[in-house]
Amino acid sequence: MTSAVEGGTVPVLRTSFATRDADEARDFLDAAYGSSLRLSGLGGGVSLRYERIDAGLFTVDRITLPGTLSFACEPLDAMIVNDVRAGRLEVDSEGSEERAGAGSLVLNPAGVPYTAQSNSCTINSASLAAGVVRDTAGVPIGGRTAPLRYAAAPVAPATPAAARLWRAAVDLAADQFGRDQTLPALLVSNTARLLAAAALAAFPAQVAPDPAPADETDATPATVRRATAFIASHADRDITLAEIADAACVTPRALQYAFRRHLGTTPLAHLRTVRLDAAHRELLAADPATATVTGIAMRWGFAHVGRFAAHYREAYGTTPSTTLGLRT
């Protein structure tokens, strides 16, 4: 089996910045967010502080904004979720004015301009490429440019549990990507889709028309065969639900119906199983003197090694480290 992704790895960069100078802060945040900023309140020994983890498909930021910061942001090709940890954030998006205090999540959808004002804020922020969000939501390939419509208000996650899921996903990404390093591209893309799934759980979106009769009639064994063949031959690449559906000549919804009906699972869960099997075969063939469980798990897109080990034990009745040590 070849390595997980051709082209192999993705650089992950960490940036730290602090300043008391309003012009420096504006220039830096302009470059980071593509915003037009008007700053006040810096001074008196208090600094604006900013840390970013940039993995390309997503960023994770921690920002301390002293005093008052007002800004206007043009539409971006990214979804941004701000987790207000302290202070207050006021957002005006498409005529809807919202005030968010500590403990609130604030959604800035892709393609939507907004203005905001922060007051002594600390914010954990994550941005996701709009294409990743649409792909994770199951938007058909032909509808990738259509904006998503969100059911929840900008500062009202669907449930407290969904908000906790989002924060856990961001914490996992920050832990995994928290230093300058080069990581397998499949790990980066899978983590981006994990964040996108958590964001969509917190802020549900209308992603496709109502079910069509063809979605049920297309949910056939032949659809499953075409999809599983595509997955088997492309599991070492970053593939999406929409791409699998396109290869099977059906809509994403029909594909999901077909997998539930005939395999009792979902297309992406089946993809994870195929990748788990590929990791198992690599563990069997690897030299324990040079290979590691973490390296193999990450190469096949598993961001959390503990969860990888749990899935592995359930599937194979042993631990990955034991398999690596039992090379034949």
C-alpha positions as CSV (number, residue, x, y, z in Angstrom):
1,M,0.0,0.0,0.0
2,T,1.3,3.4,-0.9
3,S,1.5,6.3,1.6
4,A,-1.7,7.9,2.6
5,V,-1.7,11.0,0.4
6,E,0.3,11.6,-2.7
7,G,2.2,14.7,-2.1
8,G,2.2,13.5,1.4
9,T,2.4,16.2,4.0
10,V,1.1,19.6,4.8
11,P,3.1,22.3,6.8
12,V,1.3,23.5,9.9
13,L,2.4,27.0,11.1
14,R,2.0,28.6,14.5
15,T,2.1,32.4,14.8
16,S,2.3,34.5,18.0
17,F,1.9,38.2,18.0
18,A,1.5,40.9,20.7
19,T,1.5,44.7,20.5
20,R,0.4,47.9,22.2
21,D,0.5,49.8,19.0
22,A,-2.9,50.3,17.2
23,D,-1.4,50.6,13.8
24,E,0.6,47.4,14.1
25,A,-2.4,45.6,15.5
26,R,-4.6,46.8,12.6
27,D,-2.0,45.8,9.9
28,F,-1.5,42.4,11.5
29,L,-5.3,41.6,11.8
30,D,-5.9,43.0,8.3
31,A,-3.5,40.4,7.0
32,A,-4.9,37.6,9.2
33,Y,-8.6,38.2,8.5
34,G,-8.9,40.4,5.5
35,S,-10.8,43.0,7.6
36,S,-10.9,46.8,7.7
37,L,-10.3,47.7,11.3
38,R,-10.8,50.8,13.5
39,L,-9.0,50.4,16.8
40,S,-9.2,52.2,20.1
41,G,-8.3,51.3,23.7
42,L,-4.8,50.0,23.2
43,G,-2.4,51.5,25.7
44,G,-1.9,51.8,29.4
45,G,0.5,48.8,29.3
46,V,-2.2,46.5,27.9
47,S,-1.4,44.5,24.7
48,L,-3.4,42.9,22.0
49,R,-2.3,39.2,22.0
50,Y,-2.9,36.7,19.2
51,E,-1.9,33.1,18.6
52,R,-2.8,31.2,15.4
53,I,-2.4,27.6,14.3
54,D,-2.7,27.5,10.5
55,A,-3.2,24.1,8.8
56,G,-4.4,25.5,5.5
57,L,-7.9,24.1,5.5
58,F,-8.5,25.5,8.9
59,T,-7.1,27.9,11.5
60,V,-7.4,27.9,15.3
61,D,-6.9,31.3,17.0
62,R,-6.7,32.6,20.5
63,I,-7.1,36.4,20.7
64,T,-7.1,38.9,23.5
65,L,-8.6,42.2,22.5
66,P,-8.2,44.9,25.2
67,G,-10.3,48.0,25.3
68,T,-12.7,48.5,22.3
69,L,-12.1,47.2,18.8
70,S,-14.6,47.8,16.0
71,F,-14.2,46.3,12.6
72,A,-16.0,45.5,9.3
73,C,-15.3,42.3,7.4
74,E,-16.0,41.7,3.8
75,P,-17.4,38.3,2.8
76,L,-14.8,35.6,3.2
77,D,-14.7,32.1,1.7
78,A,-14.6,30.6,5.1
79,M,-16.9,29.9,8.1
80,I,-15.7,31.4,11.4
81,V,-16.9,30.3,14.8
82,N,-15.9,32.6,17.7
83,D,-16.0,31.2,21.2
84,V,-16.2,34.2,23.6
85,R,-14.3,33.3,26.7
86,A,-14.4,36.8,28.4
87,G,-15.8,40.2,27.7
88,R,-18.6,41.0,25.2
89,L,-18.8,40.8,21.4
90,E,-21.5,42.6,19.5
91,V,-22.2,41.4,15.9
92,D,-24.3,42.9,13.1
93,S,-24.7,40.4,10.3
94,E,-27.3,40.9,7.5
95,G,-29.3,43.3,9.7
96,S,-29.4,40.9,12.7
97,E,-27.8,42.5,15.8
98,E,-26.6,40.1,18.5
99,R,-24.7,40.5,21.8
100,A,-22.6,37.7,22.9
101,G,-21.1,37.4,26.4
102,A,-18.7,34.9,27.9
103,G,-19.7,31.3,27.1
104,S,-21.4,32.2,23.8
105,L,-20.5,30.8,20.3
106,V,-20.9,33.3,17.5
107,L,-21.2,32.1,13.8
108,N,-19.9,34.1,10.9
109,P,-21.0,32.2,7.8
110,A,-19.0,32.1,4.7
111,G,-19.9,34.7,2.1
112,V,-21.6,37.0,4.6
113,P,-20.3,40.5,5.4
114,Y,-20.5,41.6,9.1
115,T,-19.5,44.3,11.5
116,A,-18.6,43.8,15.1
117,Q,-17.4,45.5,18.2
118,S,-15.5,43.8,21.0
119,N,-15.2,45.0,24.6
120,S,-12.3,43.5,26.6
121,C,-12.7,40.2,24.8
122,T,-10.8,36.9,24.9
123,I,-11.9,34.8,22.0
124,N,-11.1,31.3,20.8
125,S,-11.8,31.4,17.1
126,A,-11.7,28.8,14.4
127,S,-12.1,29.3,10.6
128,L,-12.9,26.6,8.1
129,A,-12.6,26.7,4.3
130,A,-16.1,27.0,2.9
131,G,-15.5,24.1,0.5
132,V,-14.7,21.8,3.5
133,V,-18.0,22.8,5.2
134,R,-20.1,22.3,2.1
135,D,-18.4,18.9,1.4
136,T,-18.9,17.7,5.0
137,A,-22.6,18.8,4.8
138,G,-23.1,16.6,1.7
139,V,-23.7,19.4,-0.8
140,P,-23.7,17.8,-4.3
141,I,-20.7,18.6,-6.4
142,G,-23.0,20.6,-8.8
143,G,-24.1,22.8,-5.9
144,R,-20.8,23.7,-4.3
145,T,-21.1,27.4,-4.9
146,A,-24.5,27.7,-3.2
147,P,-24.4,29.4,0.2
148,L,-25.5,27.4,3.2
149,R,-28.5,28.6,5.2
150,Y,-28.3,28.2,8.9
151,A,-31.2,27.4,11.1
152,A,-29.7,28.7,14.4
153,A,-29.1,32.3,15.3
154,P,-25.6,33.7,15.1
155,V,-25.1,33.2,18.9
156,A,-27.4,30.3,19.6
157,P,-25.9,26.8,19.1
158,A,-28.6,24.1,18.5
159,T,-28.0,22.5,22.0
160,P,-25.5,22.8,24.9
161,A,-24.2,19.4,23.9
162,A,-23.5,20.6,20.4
163,A,-21.5,23.6,21.8
164,R,-19.5,21.2,24.0
165,L,-18.8,19.0,21.0
166,W,-17.5,22.0,19.1
167,R,-15.2,23.0,21.9
168,A,-13.9,19.5,22.2
169,A,-13.1,19.4,18.5
170,V,-11.3,22.7,18.7
171,D,-9.3,21.5,21.7
172,L,-8.3,18.3,19.9
173,A,-7.1,20.3,16.8
174,A,-5.2,22.7,19.0
175,D,-3.5,19.8,20.9
176,Q,-2.6,17.9,17.7
177,F,-1.5,20.9,15.7
178,G,-0.1,23.2,18.4
179,R,3.4,23.6,17.1
180,D,5.2,24.2,13.8
181,Q,5.4,20.8,12.1
182,T,4.7,18.9,8.9
183,L,1.9,16.4,9.1
184,P,0.2,13.9,6.8
185,A,-2.3,15.7,4.5
186,L,-5.0,13.1,5.2
187,L,-4.7,13.9,8.9
188,V,-5.1,17.6,8.2
189,S,-8.1,17.1,5.9
190,N,-9.8,14.6,8.4
191,T,-9.4,17.1,11.2
192,A,-10.8,19.9,9.1
193,R,-13.9,17.7,8.4
194,L,-14.2,16.8,12.1
195,L,-14.3,20.6,12.9
196,A,-16.8,21.1,10.1
197,A,-19.1,18.3,11.4
198,A,-18.9,19.8,14.9
199,A,-19.7,23.3,13.5
200,L,-22.7,21.9,11.6
201,A,-23.9,20.1,14.7
202,A,-23.8,23.4,16.6
203,F,-25.2,25.5,13.7
204,P,-27.4,23.2,11.5
205,A,-27.6,24.2,7.9
206,Q,-30.0,23.6,5.1
207,V,-27.7,22.0,2.5
208,A,-30.0,20.4,-0.1
209,P,-33.5,20.4,-1.5
210,D,-36.2,18.2,0.1
211,P,-35.7,14.5,-0.6
212,A,-36.6,13.5,-4.2
213,P,-38.3,10.2,-5.1
214,A,-35.1,9.2,-7.0
215,D,-33.2,9.3,-3.8
216,E,-35.1,6.3,-2.5
217,T,-35.1,4.4,-5.9
218,D,-31.4,5.0,-6.4
219,A,-30.5,3.5,-3.0
220,T,-29.7,0.1,-4.6
221,P,-27.1,-2.6,-4.1
222,A,-25.5,-1.4,-7.4
223,T,-25.1,2.1,-5.9
224,V,-23.3,0.5,-2.9
225,R,-21.0,-1.6,-5.1
226,R,-20.0,1.5,-7.1
227,A,-19.4,3.5,-4.0
228,T,-17.4,0.9,-2.1
229,A,-15.2,0.3,-5.2
230,F,-14.5,4.0,-5.3
231,I,-13.7,4.1,-1.6
232,A,-11.4,1.1,-1.8
233,S,-9.4,2.6,-4.6
234,H,-9.2,6.1,-3.2
235,A,-9.0,5.6,0.6
236,D,-5.5,7.0,0.6
237,R,-6.8,10.3,-0.7
238,D,-8.9,13.1,0.8
239,I,-12.3,12.1,-0.6
240,T,-15.7,13.6,0.3
241,L,-19.2,12.4,0.6
242,A,-20.1,14.4,-2.5
243,E,-17.3,12.8,-4.5
244,I,-18.3,9.3,-3.5
245,A,-21.9,10.0,-4.5
246,D,-20.7,11.4,-7.8
247,A,-18.7,8.3,-8.5
248,A,-21.7,6.2,-7.7
249,C,-23.9,8.4,-10.0
250,V,-26.4,9.3,-7.3
251,T,-27.0,12.2,-4.9
252,P,-25.3,12.3,-1.5
253,R,-28.7,11.7,0.1
254,A,-29.4,8.6,-2.0
255,L,-25.9,7.3,-1.2
256,Q,-26.6,7.6,2.5
257,Y,-30.0,5.8,2.1
258,A,-28.2,3.0,0.2
259,F,-25.5,2.4,2.8
260,R,-28.0,2.5,5.7
261,R,-30.4,0.1,3.9
262,H,-27.8,-2.4,2.6
263,L,-24.8,-2.1,5.0
264,G,-26.3,-0.7,8.1
265,T,-23.7,2.1,8.2
266,T,-22.8,5.4,6.5
267,P,-20.5,6.0,3.6
268,L,-18.0,7.9,5.8
269,A,-18.1,5.3,8.5
270,H,-17.3,2.7,5.9
271,L,-14.4,4.9,4.6
272,R,-13.0,5.0,8.2
273,T,-13.2,1.2,8.4
274,V,-11.3,0.8,5.1
275,R,-8.6,3.2,6.4
276,L,-8.5,1.3,9.7
277,D,-7.8,-1.9,7.7
278,A,-5.1,-0.2,5.7
279,A,-3.5,1.0,9.0
280,H,-3.7,-2.6,10.3
281,R,-2.0,-4.0,7.3
282,E,0.7,-1.4,7.5
283,L,1.3,-2.2,11.2
284,L,1.7,-5.9,10.3
285,A,4.2,-5.1,7.6
286,A,6.2,-2.4,9.5
287,D,9.5,-2.6,11.2
288,P,8.9,-1.9,14.9
289,A,12.4,-0.5,15.2
290,T,11.6,2.4,12.9
291,A,7.7,2.6,12.7
292,T,5.4,4.0,15.4
293,V,1.7,3.5,16.0
294,T,1.2,7.2,16.1
295,G,2.9,7.8,12.8
296,I,0.8,5.1,11.1
297,A,-2.4,6.3,12.6
298,M,-1.8,9.9,11.6
299,R,-0.8,8.8,8.1
300,W,-4.2,7.2,7.7
301,G,-6.0,10.3,9.0
302,F,-6.7,9.3,12.7
303,A,-6.1,12.5,14.7
304,H,-6.7,11.0,18.2
305,V,-4.4,8.0,18.8
306,G,-6.4,6.9,21.8
307,R,-9.6,6.7,19.7
308,F,-7.7,4.9,16.9
309,A,-6.6,2.3,19.5
310,A,-10.1,1.8,20.7
311,H,-11.5,1.3,17.2
312,Y,-8.6,-1.0,16.4
313,R,-9.1,-3.1,19.5
314,E,-12.9,-3.4,18.7
315,A,-12.1,-4.5,15.1
316,Y,-9.1,-6.8,15.7
317,G,-9.2,-7.8,19.3
318,T,-5.8,-6.5,20.2
319,T,-3.8,-3.3,20.4
320,P,-2.0,-1.5,17.6
321,S,1.2,-1.6,19.5
322,T,0.9,-5.4,19.9
323,T,0.3,-5.8,16.2
324,L,3.4,-3.7,15.4
325,G,5.5,-5.8,17.7
326,L,4.3,-9.1,16.1
327,R,5.8,-8.5,12.7
328,T,6.0,-11.6,10.7
